[in-house]
Amino acid sequence: MSEVNKVERYDWVRPGDRGRQCKIAVGDLKFDHSYQRREVSNANTLALARGFNWVAFNSIVVMERDNGEKYVVDGQQRILAAMRRGDINEVPCILFKSDGREHEAQAFVSLNVRRAKVSAVAKFNASYRAALNPEKQIGDWLKTIGMYVTADGKDLRGVCFPAHLIQTWNRDSDACKQAIVIQRDINGTEPLHSVCHNGIWWLIHNGIDVSQHADKIKQLGGRSAILRSVKSLEIETGLKAGVRGCGIGVIRLINHKRRTHKIAIPDEA
């Protein structure tokens, strides 16, 4: 069976634009940080600049918009290293036609999704810009409550655990939304945390209205109390707490000093 027949028979995606090899002036290359990561290691960039090697440099993937502007989709750190040297005027590139920012973001995801060095936050934001779900759905909903995904773990309006967010959203998006809102109330002036999110989500997913117990959790210490409770459970069991373990940690706080009507640990759902 020919390759063309396979494509037609199995309805495979067409390869699309093959791009063309060329050289582009370093000063003509741009970065769009709506999908490109801003956090680039200065130490790594300096090391690349010092030991610059054309073989290792290879080719940069660039996409050209209708207005002629050329945006780097893959190779940002290599370009920054070339710029730092000052003796490199142009670099080899594979140039593709861009249909716009969303198209570029999709290309960024395709190039980087399997690379361990690309952070979960960078992957999330690129997928959001490319209008891929569930990232697009999650990002749009977060905007409605004045929040966003960020790598800054101290940002009170940020969510720095996108991988956990995607997992809980895919399993139960309503519970995921409630878990974010409830944790924000419980944490007060402390940023959100993945352990708290997983625990609260698991309880809501299993039919427990955590909002009714939010005040008690806050009185016991809020985020810090949840983290201590889950850590104690890990020490007792000798195991790293998963979503269920995080939920049990929250239940322990809810049941603290309660003689009757204690919340039972739900069966796994």
Contacts in CASP RR format, 6 or more apart in sequence:
PFRMAT RR
TARGET T0000
AUTHOR 0000-0000-0000
METHOD contacts of the structure
MODEL  1
MSEVNKVERYDWVRPGDRGRQCKIAVGDLKFDHSYQRREVSNANTLALAR
GFNWVAFNSIVVMERDNGEKYVVDGQQRILAAMRRGDINEVPCILFKSDG
REHEAQAFVSLNVRRAKVSAVAKFNASYRAALNPEKQIGDWLKTIGMYVT
ADGKDLRGVCFPAHLIQTWNRDSDACKQAIVIQRDINGTEPLHSVCHNGI
WWLIHNGIDVSQHADKIKQLGGRSAILRSVKSLEIETGLKAGVRGCGIGV
IRLINHKRRTHKIAIPDEA
1 9 0 8 1.000
6 12 0 8 1.000
7 14 0 8 1.000
17 96 0 8 1.000
17 97 0 8 1.000
19 94 0 8 1.000
19 95 0 8 1.000
19 96 0 8 1.000
19 97 0 8 1.000
20 94 0 8 1.000
20 95 0 8 1.000
21 59 0 8 1.000
21 92 0 8 1.000
21 93 0 8 1.000
21 94 0 8 1.000
21 95 0 8 1.000
22 92 0 8 1.000
22 93 0 8 1.000
22 95 0 8 1.000
23 90 0 8 1.000
23 91 0 8 1.000
23 92 0 8 1.000
23 93 0 8 1.000
24 60 0 8 1.000
24 62 0 8 1.000
24 70 0 8 1.000
24 90 0 8 1.000
24 91 0 8 1.000
24 93 0 8 1.000
24 95 0 8 1.000
25 89 0 8 1.000
25 90 0 8 1.000
26 79 0 8 1.000
26 82 0 8 1.000
26 83 0 8 1.000
26 88 0 8 1.000
26 89 0 8 1.000
26 90 0 8 1.000
26 91 0 8 1.000
27 83 0 8 1.000
28 70 0 8 1.000
29 60 0 8 1.000
29 62 0 8 1.000
29 70 0 8 1.000
29 71 0 8 1.000
29 72 0 8 1.000
29 79 0 8 1.000
29 91 0 8 1.000
30 69 0 8 1.000
30 70 0 8 1.000
30 71 0 8 1.000
30 72 0 8 1.000
31 71 0 8 1.000
31 72 0 8 1.000
31 76 0 8 1.000
32 71 0 8 1.000
32 101 0 8 1.000
32 104 0 8 1.000
34 101 0 8 1.000
34 105 0 8 1.000
34 125 0 8 1.000
34 129 0 8 1.000
35 101 0 8 1.000
35 104 0 8 1.000
35 105 0 8 1.000
35 108 0 8 1.000
35 125 0 8 1.000
35 126 0 8 1.000
35 129 0 8 1.000
35 130 0 8 1.000
36 72 0 8 1.000
36 73 0 8 1.000
36 76 0 8 1.000
36 108 0 8 1.000
36 126 0 8 1.000
37 76 0 8 1.000
37 118 0 8 1.000
37 119 0 8 1.000
37 121 0 8 1.000
37 122 0 8 1.000
37 125 0 8 1.000
39 119 0 8 1.000
39 122 0 8 1.000
39 151 0 8 1.000
40 76 0 8 1.000
40 77 0 8 1.000
40 80 0 8 1.000
41 77 0 8 1.000
44 77 0 8 1.000
45 77 0 8 1.000
45 80 0 8 1.000
45 81 0 8 1.000
45 84 0 8 1.000
46 81 0 8 1.000
46 84 0 8 1.000
48 77 0 8 1.000
48 78 0 8 1.000
48 81 0 8 1.000
49 81 0 8 1.000
49 82 0 8 1.000
49 84 0 8 1.000
49 85 0 8 1.000
52 81 0 8 1.000
52 82 0 8 1.000
52 85 0 8 1.000
52 88 0 8 1.000
57 78 0 8 1.000
57 82 0 8 1.000
57 91 0 8 1.000
57 92 0 8 1.000
58 92 0 8 1.000
59 92 0 8 1.000
59 93 0 8 1.000
59 94 0 8 1.000
60 72 0 8 1.000
60 74 0 8 1.000
60 75 0 8 1.000
60 78 0 8 1.000
60 79 0 8 1.000
60 91 0 8 1.000
60 92 0 8 1.000
60 93 0 8 1.000
60 94 0 8 1.000
61 72 0 8 1.000
61 73 0 8 1.000
61 74 0 8 1.000
61 75 0 8 1.000
61 93 0 8 1.000
61 94 0 8 1.000
61 96 0 8 1.000
61 107 0 8 1.000
61 111 0 8 1.000
62 70 0 8 1.000
62 71 0 8 1.000
62 72 0 8 1.000
62 73 0 8 1.000
62 93 0 8 1.000
62 94 0 8 1.000
62 95 0 8 1.000
62 96 0 8 1.000
63 70 0 8 1.000
63 71 0 8 1.000
63 73 0 8 1.000
63 95 0 8 1.000
63 96 0 8 1.000
63 97 0 8 1.000
63 98 0 8 1.000
63 100 0 8 1.000
63 103 0 8 1.000
63 104 0 8 1.000
63 107 0 8 1.000
64 70 0 8 1.000
64 71 0 8 1.000
64 95 0 8 1.000
64 96 0 8 1.000
64 97 0 8 1.000
64 98 0 8 1.000
65 71 0 8 1.000
65 98 0 8 1.000
65 100 0 8 1.000
66 98 0 8 1.000
66 100 0 8 1.000
70 95 0 8 1.000
71 98 0 8 1.000
71 104 0 8 1.000
72 79 0 8 1.000
73 96 0 8 1.000
73 104 0 8 1.000
73 107 0 8 1.000
73 108 0 8 1.000
73 111 0 8 1.000
74 107 0 8 1.000
74 108 0 8 1.000
74 111 0 8 1.000
74 112 0 8 1.000
78 91 0 8 1.000
79 91 0 8 1.000
82 88 0 8 1.000
82 91 0 8 1.000
96 107 0 8 1.000
98 104 0 8 1.000
101 129 0 8 1.000
102 129 0 8 1.000
102 130 0 8 1.000
102 131 0 8 1.000
105 126 0 8 1.000
105 127 0 8 1.000
105 129 0 8 1.000
105 130 0 8 1.000
105 131 0 8 1.000
106 130 0 8 1.000
106 132 0 8 1.000
108 126 0 8 1.000
108 130 0 8 1.000
109 123 0 8 1.000
109 126 0 8 1.000
109 127 0 8 1.000
109 130 0 8 1.000
109 132 0 8 1.000
112 118 0 8 1.000
112 122 0 8 1.000
112 123 0 8 1.000
112 126 0 8 1.000
113 123 0 8 1.000
119 151 0 8 1.000
120 161 0 8 1.000
120 162 0 8 1.000
120 163 0 8 1.000
121 149 0 8 1.000
121 150 0 8 1.000
121 151 0 8 1.000
121 160 0 8 1.000
121 162 0 8 1.000
122 151 0 8 1.000
123 162 0 8 1.000
124 135 0 8 1.000
124 138 0 8 1.000
124 149 0 8 1.000
124 162 0 8 1.000
124 166 0 8 1.000
125 149 0 8 1.000
127 135 0 8 1.000
127 136 0 8 1.000
128 135 0 8 1.000
128 136 0 8 1.000
128 138 0 8 1.000
128 139 0 8 1.000
128 149 0 8 1.000
134 166 0 8 1.000
134 169 0 8 1.000
134 170 0 8 1.000
134 173 0 8 1.000
135 162 0 8 1.000
135 166 0 8 1.000
137 169 0 8 1.000
137 173 0 8 1.000
138 149 0 8 1.000
138 162 0 8 1.000
138 165 0 8 1.000
138 166 0 8 1.000
138 169 0 8 1.000
139 148 0 8 1.000
139 149 0 8 1.000
141 177 0 8 1.000
142 148 0 8 1.000
142 149 0 8 1.000
142 159 0 8 1.000
142 180 0 8 1.000
145 180 0 8 1.000
145 181 0 8 1.000
146 157 0 8 1.000
147 157 0 8 1.000
147 158 0 8 1.000
147 159 0 8 1.000
147 180 0 8 1.000
147 184 0 8 1.000
148 157 0 8 1.000
148 158 0 8 1.000
148 159 0 8 1.000
149 158 0 8 1.000
149 159 0 8 1.000
149 160 0 8 1.000
149 162 0 8 1.000
149 165 0 8 1.000
150 158 0 8 1.000
150 159 0 8 1.000
150 160 0 8 1.000
151 160 0 8 1.000
152 158 0 8 1.000
152 160 0 8 1.000
153 160 0 8 1.000
153 191 0 8 1.000
154 191 0 8 1.000
155 191 0 8 1.000
156 189 0 8 1.000
156 190 0 8 1.000
156 191 0 8 1.000
158 191 0 8 1.000
158 192 0 8 1.000
159 165 0 8 1.000
159 180 0 8 1.000
159 192 0 8 1.000
160 191 0 8 1.000
160 192 0 8 1.000
160 194 0 8 1.000
161 192 0 8 1.000
161 193 0 8 1.000
161 194 0 8 1.000
161 197 0 8 1.000
164 194 0 8 1.000
164 197 0 8 1.000
164 198 0 8 1.000
165 176 0 8 1.000
165 197 0 8 1.000
168 175 0 8 1.000
168 176 0 8 1.000
168 179 0 8 1.000
168 197 0 8 1.000
168 198 0 8 1.000
168 201 0 8 1.000
168 205 0 8 1.000
168 243 0 8 1.000
169 176 0 8 1.000
171 205 0 8 1.000
172 201 0 8 1.000
172 204 0 8 1.000
172 205 0 8 1.000
175 201 0 8 1.000
175 204 0 8 1.000
175 205 0 8 1.000
176 201 0 8 1.000
178 200 0 8 1.000
178 201 0 8 1.000
178 204 0 8 1.000
178 210 0 8 1.000
178 211 0 8 1.000
179 197 0 8 1.000
179 199 0 8 1.000
179 200 0 8 1.000
179 201 0 8 1.000
179 204 0 8 1.000
179 210 0 8 1.000
180 192 0 8 1.000
180 197 0 8 1.000
182 200 0 8 1.000
182 204 0 8 1.000
182 210 0 8 1.000
182 211 0 8 1.000
182 214 0 8 1.000
183 192 0 8 1.000
183 193 0 8 1.000
183 196 0 8 1.000
183 197 0 8 1.000
183 200 0 8 1.000
183 223 0 8 1.000
184 192 0 8 1.000
185 211 0 8 1.000
185 214 0 8 1.000
185 218 0 8 1.000
186 196 0 8 1.000
186 200 0 8 1.000
186 214 0 8 1.000
186 217 0 8 1.000
186 218 0 8 1.000
186 222 0 8 1.000
186 223 0 8 1.000
186 226 0 8 1.000
187 193 0 8 1.000
187 196 0 8 1.000
187 222 0 8 1.000
187 223 0 8 1.000
188 218 0 8 1.000
188 222 0 8 1.000
188 223 0 8 1.000
190 222 0 8 1.000
190 223 0 8 1.000
190 224 0 8 1.000
193 223 0 8 1.000
193 226 0 8 1.000
193 227 0 8 1.000
195 226 0 8 1.000
195 227 0 8 1.000
195 230 0 8 1.000
195 241 0 8 1.000
195 246 0 8 1.000
196 223 0 8 1.000
196 226 0 8 1.000
196 227 0 8 1.000
196 246 0 8 1.000
196 250 0 8 1.000
198 242 0 8 1.000
198 243 0 8 1.000
198 246 0 8 1.000
198 247 0 8 1.000
199 226 0 8 1.000
199 230 0 8 1.000
199 243 0 8 1.000
199 245 0 8 1.000
199 246 0 8 1.000
199 247 0 8 1.000
199 249 0 8 1.000
199 250 0 8 1.000
200 210 0 8 1.000
200 247 0 8 1.000
200 250 0 8 1.000
201 243 0 8 1.000
202 243 0 8 1.000
202 244 0 8 1.000
202 245 0 8 1.000
202 246 0 8 1.000
202 247 0 8 1.000
203 210 0 8 1.000
203 247 0 8 1.000
203 250 0 8 1.000
203 251 0 8 1.000
203 266 0 8 1.000
204 210 0 8 1.000
205 269 0 8 1.000
206 266 0 8 1.000
206 267 0 8 1.000
206 269 0 8 1.000
207 266 0 8 1.000
208 251 0 8 1.000
208 263 0 8 1.000
208 266 0 8 1.000
210 217 0 8 1.000
210 250 0 8 1.000
210 254 0 8 1.000
213 253 0 8 1.000
213 254 0 8 1.000
216 253 0 8 1.000
216 254 0 8 1.000
216 256 0 8 1.000
217 225 0 8 1.000
217 226 0 8 1.000
217 250 0 8 1.000
217 253 0 8 1.000
217 254 0 8 1.000
220 253 0 8 1.000
220 256 0 8 1.000
225 253 0 8 1.000
226 246 0 8 1.000
226 249 0 8 1.000
226 250 0 8 1.000
226 253 0 8 1.000
229 249 0 8 1.000
229 250 0 8 1.000
229 252 0 8 1.000
229 253 0 8 1.000
230 241 0 8 1.000
230 245 0 8 1.000
230 246 0 8 1.000
230 247 0 8 1.000
230 249 0 8 1.000
232 249 0 8 1.000
232 252 0 8 1.000
233 241 0 8 1.000
233 245 0 8 1.000
233 248 0 8 1.000
233 249 0 8 1.000
233 252 0 8 1.000
234 240 0 8 1.000
234 241 0 8 1.000
241 248 0 8 1.000
241 249 0 8 1.000
244 268 0 8 1.000
248 265 0 8 1.000
251 263 0 8 1.000
251 265 0 8 1.000
254 263 0 8 1.000
255 262 0 8 1.000
255 263 0 8 1.000
END
